[in-house]
């Protein structure tokens, strides 16, 4: 009897298991962080694929160097021009007809110099578009605008490749969005159920405090406070584990560093902390309210 009284005296409101709840929260918040990091890197990967699409602006014959330089400045000032990875400069590259002929001979192995008196190729500009201007309608509009510039003979691009890129990127985006939605819902339910199960052992203590006149907030407050502490600890641990995993991945696959920015892990940490505090405190609040509104028969 004395032992039973001693065990009951140690049972205080809000004292549901700490580490078992933290471990569950760590798992859930780790998944959330991994989703956020994957989403950011996927977005950069899709942008990088779009940024590789380019137009070839073919010039008239016998365009003077001064006219070529003037046209290059006009192209570089366009708002839809992409940027180079080295130096963040406008992605406009001039290709002389001599360089084009040399490339043609190297790729095909056929030298037309012996058959023709003059080089039939034209000077041209290779122009890369920004990722926000690579849909079909935007490219068609840009092509029409380029045809109105002086000394432009034609604008060439791979329309089939453009359609294939946009189609595949749309499918990938929808799959990722659907997967993230399902996982986020699952993680939210996991956190909610974890906290509810952790507080199940205190349902009679909650009812006892309610019967002696304690207000709802007085009963709820220690549970919410403990949930905030657990969520903070779990967020830090989940962030450390994800950071370790990310650094290990970068060391094994250096290409991952190209898709990352220094701020990514900081943003992921903030998302994990915010999600943990919101879902943890919210789960504790609604779970206690549920027990407060139950009848005695339902508690049993």
PyMOL commands that set and color helices and strands:
alter all, ss='L'
color gray80, all
select helices_A, chain A and resi 2-9+19-51+65-76+97-108+112-114+131-133+136-147+159-211+216-252+254-259+263-292+296-299
alter helices_A, ss='H'
color red, helices_A
select strands_A, chain A and resi 54-59+92-95+124-128+152-156
alter strands_A, ss='S'
color yellow, strands_A
deselect
rebuild
show_as cartoon
